[in-house]
Amino acid sequence: MYKFDPNQSADESFRAVARSQLDEALNGLDSDDTNGRSVVHEARRRCKKLRGLLRLVRPGFAGFARENAAIRDAAALLSHLRDAEVLQHTVTDLAAWRPGPALERIAERLGAEHDAQQAQRLGEFRLHLAAVRERLPEWTLKRSGHDAAIPGLRETYRKARRLMRRAHRTHHPVDFHEWRKASKNHGFHLDLLKKVAPDMLADDLRVVEQLSMQLGLHHDLAVLSDAIGRNPERFGDGGDVDVLRETVAARTGEIEAEAFRLGRQVFAERPRAVAERFSSYWRSAA
């Protein structure tokens, strides 16, 4: 369950959503989910959704700093494991986009790597997140109704819009990554608020999801490019690595063009107009 109910108190909706995500994260540590996502991927995805929830209510949640840091630190325990998965999947996707023996050899090479620390890291992650779950009954908001959610929506939207302009100006991987995080949080907020206007928000959610996918691919390529720069021998001989670098550059350019096209749709409105629109949705649904 990942939605605010305008007919329920903000406190109740907030805790109910948080409880569902924490329980899903903890219960999913024993096996891959039904969609084939790995344990590590799913655990980190739940943490991102939790932090998106916290950002939505941040102006009225006194415990934001503590709980956001706790969930961030729990997810960080799995970052090395997730990066290893990303490298393999990204090279496999590149081999499908531009087939060739060099990329196929690199994908096989990465697939043979194994991180023996997974069980230990997952155990540490469980302990960190369980501590957050124990504090959940104490979480309360200082604001009610749409005042609990709309200011957070507006601020995240404004930030994502600003970061898109920066990424367009610099084309730097770090700026794309920051835009990606803010855009993803905006998508979480649309998802959380979709019950206030489900028919009207369906198209918005679809485009935001497409943008999130493109920016996610961009980040995966940036992680791969960084790994190549730090340890090219990991990916094979010089000829194979040259092919990999050229393919990464070509694919990155294509993805950036598509991301900006989608971004112009998602962030066309001014932040104040978005806040007013969602306040109107909430009042009509309540």
C-alpha positions as CSV (number, residue, x, y, z in Angstrom):
1,M,0.0,0.0,0.0
2,Y,1.6,3.2,-1.2
3,K,-1.0,6.0,-1.2
4,F,-2.4,8.7,1.0
5,D,-6.1,8.6,1.7
6,P,-7.7,12.1,1.7
7,N,-10.6,10.7,3.7
8,Q,-8.2,9.5,6.5
9,S,-6.2,11.6,8.9
10,A,-2.7,12.5,7.6
11,D,-1.1,10.8,10.6
12,E,-2.9,7.5,10.0
13,S,-2.1,7.5,6.3
14,F,1.5,8.4,6.9
15,R,2.1,5.6,9.4
16,A,0.1,3.0,7.3
17,V,2.2,3.7,4.2
18,A,5.4,3.6,6.2
19,R,4.4,0.4,8.0
20,S,3.6,-1.4,4.7
21,Q,7.0,-0.4,3.1
22,L,9.0,-1.4,6.2
23,D,7.2,-4.7,6.5
24,E,7.7,-5.5,2.8
25,A,11.4,-4.6,3.0
26,L,12.0,-6.8,6.0
27,N,9.8,-9.7,4.8
28,G,11.4,-9.7,1.4
29,L,15.0,-10.3,2.6
30,D,14.7,-14.1,2.4
31,S,14.0,-14.5,-1.4
32,D,13.8,-12.7,-4.7
33,D,10.4,-11.1,-5.3
34,T,7.8,-12.5,-7.8
35,N,8.9,-10.0,-10.5
36,G,12.4,-11.4,-10.5
37,R,14.0,-8.5,-8.8
38,S,16.9,-9.5,-6.5
39,V,16.7,-9.2,-2.7
40,V,19.2,-6.4,-2.8
41,H,17.4,-4.4,-5.5
42,E,14.0,-4.8,-3.8
43,A,15.4,-3.8,-0.3
44,R,16.9,-0.7,-1.7
45,R,13.8,0.1,-3.7
46,R,11.7,0.0,-0.5
47,C,14.2,2.3,1.2
48,K,13.8,4.8,-1.6
49,K,10.1,4.7,-1.4
50,L,10.3,5.2,2.4
51,R,12.5,8.2,2.0
52,G,10.2,9.6,-0.7
53,L,7.4,9.3,1.8
54,L,9.4,11.1,4.5
55,R,10.2,14.0,2.0
56,L,6.5,14.4,1.2
57,V,5.7,15.1,4.9
58,R,9.0,16.7,5.8
59,P,7.7,20.2,6.7
60,G,5.4,18.6,9.3
61,F,7.5,15.7,10.6
62,A,9.9,16.5,13.4
63,G,11.5,13.1,13.1
64,F,12.5,13.5,9.5
65,A,16.3,14.0,10.0
66,R,16.7,11.0,12.3
67,E,14.5,8.5,10.3
68,N,15.7,9.7,6.9
69,A,19.4,9.2,8.0
70,A,18.6,5.8,9.5
71,I,17.0,4.5,6.3
72,R,19.7,6.0,4.1
73,D,22.4,4.3,6.2
74,A,20.6,1.0,6.0
75,A,20.4,1.2,2.2
76,A,24.1,2.2,2.1
77,L,25.0,-1.2,3.5
78,L,23.8,-2.8,0.3
79,S,25.3,-0.2,-2.2
80,H,28.3,-2.3,-3.0
81,L,26.2,-5.4,-3.7
82,R,23.8,-3.4,-5.8
83,D,26.7,-1.8,-7.9
84,A,27.9,-5.3,-8.7
85,E,24.5,-6.3,-10.0
86,V,24.2,-3.1,-12.0
87,L,27.5,-3.6,-13.8
88,Q,26.4,-7.0,-15.0
89,H,22.9,-6.0,-16.0
90,T,24.1,-2.8,-17.8
91,V,26.7,-4.6,-19.9
92,T,24.1,-7.3,-20.8
93,D,21.7,-4.6,-21.8
94,L,24.4,-2.9,-23.9
95,A,25.1,-6.2,-25.6
96,A,21.4,-6.4,-26.6
97,W,21.4,-2.8,-27.8
98,R,24.5,-3.2,-29.9
99,P,25.3,-7.0,-30.2
100,G,28.9,-8.1,-30.5
101,P,31.3,-10.7,-29.1
102,A,33.3,-8.1,-27.0
103,L,30.3,-7.1,-24.9
104,E,29.1,-10.7,-24.6
105,R,32.5,-11.7,-23.3
106,I,32.5,-8.9,-20.7
107,A,28.9,-9.8,-19.6
108,E,30.0,-13.4,-19.0
109,R,33.1,-12.2,-17.1
110,L,31.0,-10.0,-14.7
111,G,28.4,-12.8,-14.3
112,A,31.1,-15.1,-12.9
113,E,31.9,-12.6,-10.0
114,H,30.5,-13.4,-6.6
115,D,30.3,-11.3,-3.5
116,A,30.6,-13.4,-0.4
117,Q,29.5,-10.5,1.8
118,Q,25.9,-10.6,0.8
119,A,24.5,-12.6,3.7
120,Q,26.4,-10.5,6.2
121,R,25.3,-7.2,4.6
122,L,21.7,-8.3,4.5
123,G,21.8,-9.3,8.2
124,E,23.1,-5.8,9.1
125,F,20.5,-4.2,6.9
126,R,17.7,-6.1,8.7
127,L,18.9,-4.9,12.1
128,H,19.0,-1.3,11.0
129,L,15.6,-1.3,9.4
130,A,14.0,-3.3,12.3
131,A,15.1,-0.4,14.6
132,V,13.3,2.1,12.4
133,R,10.2,-0.2,12.5
134,E,10.2,-0.2,16.3
135,R,10.0,3.6,16.4
136,L,7.2,3.8,13.8
137,P,4.3,4.0,16.4
138,E,5.8,7.2,17.7
139,W,5.7,9.0,14.3
140,T,3.3,11.9,14.2
141,L,2.8,14.9,12.0
142,K,2.3,18.6,13.1
143,R,0.1,19.3,10.0
144,S,-3.2,17.8,8.8
145,G,-5.1,17.4,5.6
146,H,-3.4,18.6,2.4
147,D,-1.2,20.9,4.5
148,A,0.7,17.7,5.5
149,A,1.6,16.7,2.0
150,I,1.4,19.6,-0.5
151,P,4.3,21.7,0.7
152,G,6.6,18.7,0.5
153,L,5.3,17.9,-3.0
154,R,6.0,21.5,-4.1
155,E,9.5,21.6,-2.7
156,T,10.6,18.3,-4.3
157,Y,9.1,19.4,-7.6
158,R,10.9,22.7,-7.5
159,K,14.2,21.0,-6.7
160,A,13.8,18.5,-9.5
161,R,13.0,21.2,-12.0
162,R,16.1,23.2,-11.0
163,L,18.3,20.1,-11.2
164,M,17.0,19.3,-14.6
165,R,18.2,22.7,-15.8
166,R,21.6,22.2,-14.3
167,A,22.0,18.8,-15.9
168,H,21.0,20.2,-19.2
169,R,23.7,22.9,-18.8
170,T,26.6,20.7,-17.6
171,H,25.8,17.2,-18.9
172,H,27.8,16.0,-15.9
173,P,27.0,12.5,-14.5
174,V,26.8,13.9,-10.9
175,D,24.2,16.5,-12.0
176,F,22.2,13.8,-13.8
177,H,22.3,11.6,-10.7
178,E,21.0,14.5,-8.5
179,W,18.2,15.2,-11.1
180,R,17.4,11.5,-11.1
181,K,17.0,11.3,-7.3
182,A,14.8,14.4,-7.2
183,S,12.7,13.2,-10.1
184,K,12.3,9.8,-8.5
185,N,11.0,11.5,-5.4
186,H,8.5,13.5,-7.4
187,G,7.3,10.2,-8.9
188,F,6.9,8.7,-5.4
189,H,4.9,11.8,-4.4
190,L,2.6,11.4,-7.4
191,D,2.1,7.8,-6.5
192,L,1.4,8.6,-2.9
193,L,-1.2,11.2,-3.9
194,K,-2.8,9.4,-6.8
195,K,-5.9,8.6,-4.8
196,V,-6.9,12.3,-4.8
197,A,-7.3,12.3,-8.6
198,P,-6.6,8.9,-10.1
199,D,-8.0,9.6,-13.6
200,M,-6.2,12.9,-13.9
201,L,-2.9,11.7,-12.6
202,A,-2.6,8.5,-14.7
203,D,-0.8,10.3,-17.6
204,D,1.4,12.2,-15.3
205,L,2.5,9.0,-13.6
206,R,3.2,7.3,-16.9
207,V,5.5,10.0,-18.1
208,V,7.3,10.3,-14.8
209,E,7.9,6.6,-14.8
210,Q,9.4,6.8,-18.3
211,L,11.7,9.6,-17.2
212,S,12.7,7.7,-14.1
213,M,13.6,4.7,-16.3
214,Q,15.8,6.8,-18.6
215,L,17.6,8.5,-15.7
216,G,18.1,5.1,-14.1
217,L,19.7,3.8,-17.3
218,H,21.9,6.9,-17.4
219,H,23.0,6.3,-13.8
220,D,23.8,2.7,-14.5
221,L,26.0,3.7,-17.4
222,A,27.7,6.3,-15.3
223,V,28.5,3.6,-12.6
224,L,29.8,1.3,-15.4
225,S,31.9,4.1,-16.9
226,D,33.4,4.9,-13.5
227,A,34.2,1.2,-12.9
228,I,36.0,1.0,-16.3
229,G,38.1,4.0,-15.4
230,R,39.1,2.7,-12.1
231,N,39.9,-0.9,-13.1
232,P,39.8,-1.5,-16.9
233,E,41.4,-4.9,-16.6
234,R,38.3,-6.1,-14.9
235,F,36.4,-6.0,-18.2
236,G,38.9,-7.8,-20.4
237,D,41.6,-6.9,-22.8
238,G,42.2,-3.5,-24.4
239,G,40.2,-4.1,-27.5
240,D,37.1,-5.2,-25.6
241,V,37.4,-2.3,-23.2
242,D,37.6,0.2,-26.1
243,V,34.4,-1.3,-27.6
244,L,32.7,-1.0,-24.2
245,R,33.7,2.6,-23.7
246,E,32.5,3.6,-27.2
247,T,29.2,1.8,-26.7
248,V,28.7,3.5,-23.3
249,A,29.2,6.9,-24.8
250,A,26.8,6.3,-27.7
251,R,24.1,4.9,-25.5
252,T,24.5,7.7,-22.9
253,G,24.0,10.4,-25.6
254,E,20.8,8.7,-26.8
255,I,19.4,8.4,-23.2
256,E,20.2,12.0,-22.4
257,A,18.2,13.3,-25.4
258,E,15.2,11.2,-24.4
259,A,15.4,12.2,-20.7
260,F,15.4,15.9,-21.5
261,R,12.4,15.4,-23.9
262,L,10.4,13.7,-21.1
263,G,11.7,16.2,-18.5
264,R,10.3,19.1,-20.4
265,Q,6.9,17.4,-20.1
266,V,7.1,16.5,-16.4
267,F,8.4,19.9,-15.2
268,A,6.6,22.3,-17.5
269,E,4.5,23.8,-14.7
270,R,5.7,26.3,-12.1
271,P,5.9,24.8,-8.6
272,R,3.2,27.1,-7.2
273,A,0.8,26.0,-10.0
274,V,1.5,22.3,-9.2
275,A,0.8,22.9,-5.5
276,E,-2.4,24.7,-6.2
277,R,-3.6,22.0,-8.5
278,F,-3.0,19.2,-6.0
279,S,-4.6,21.2,-3.2
280,S,-7.7,21.5,-5.4
281,Y,-7.6,17.7,-6.1
282,W,-7.3,17.0,-2.4
283,R,-10.2,19.2,-1.4
284,S,-12.4,17.7,-4.1
285,A,-11.6,14.1,-3.0
286,A,-12.0,14.7,0.7
